[in-house]
Amino acid sequence: MYENGKLKYKHYEKELARLQAELLKLQYWVKENNLKVAVIFEGRDAAGKGGVIKRITEPLNPRSVRIAALAKPTERERGQWYFQRYVQHLPAEGEIVIFDRSWYNRAGVERVMGFCSEEEYQEFLRSCPEFENMLIRSGIILIKYWFAIDDEQQDKRFHARNNDPLKRWKLSDIDLLARSKWVDYSKAKDDMFAHTDTKESPWFVVNANVKRHARLNCMSHLLSQIPYKDLTPEAVELDPLIIDEEYDRPPISDLNWIPAIYGENPDGVEFKM
């Protein structure tokens, strides 16, 4: 099942499919019971948060599962109450919202890069537990994940991104600066945990050094946090497709077909759409 300490791909694929099927059941349960679920993903740059989020959301209905991945705040947002721009993305009844980075930006990148003042930082540490307690009392199920990787693994992934043109967009200027601030980020993370890893709203730490393991472990843990039952709808009996043979449709050759680089476009009357 394992090879060189890593789960073999065929076993990974099998478990991934099983867990994704369970996540779909969870989504039906959340919607049926009007639950409000917010899941926060934080961690080191290149820790694999995006990959886990992608595998979680792949099989789910995007109408009730949303990803909140906010860009840097606008000038107007910088003049708001700090949590204000995040509040509008919180889940309504029957929704799951996944925060790809969250209000914890203030305790991480903003703190390390000097994008906030010391007073703003200290106020965040005081306010955050109170803010999260308010969310929980309002009925929101709040789950927080921290993805942990070591410095060797992060360096390896940065080089892999840099060498792949399809992944190079993942290397932001902030990511490159972070390479020289490993210890600063460690200190910021430790301070953040000291203030926000509470009994009411704990942090769950994911060992993210091996992507396959991190994905499966996180998905499995997420499923364990919300008791659910299988409410998957039964298959329905589909009525026969009704076609009006007397309706004379315009010739399909009059349509603006895109170039058929793969395969070929239909050119006969038998093609129906």
Buried (B, 14 or more C-beta within 10 A) or exposed (E): EEEEEEBEEEBBEEBBEEBBEBBBBBBBBBBEEEBBBBBBBBBBBBBBBBBBBEBBBEBBEEEBBBBBBBEEBEEEBEEEEBBEBBEEBBBEEBBBBBBBBBBBBBBBBBBBBEBBEEEEBEBBBEBBBEBBBEBBEEEBBBBBBBBBBEEEBBBBBBEEBEEEEEEEEBBEEBBEEBEEBBEEBEEBBEBBBEBBBEEEBEBBBBEBBBBBBBBBBBBEEBBEEBEBEEBEEEEEEEEEEEEEEEEEEEEBEEEEEEEEEEEEEBEEEEEEE
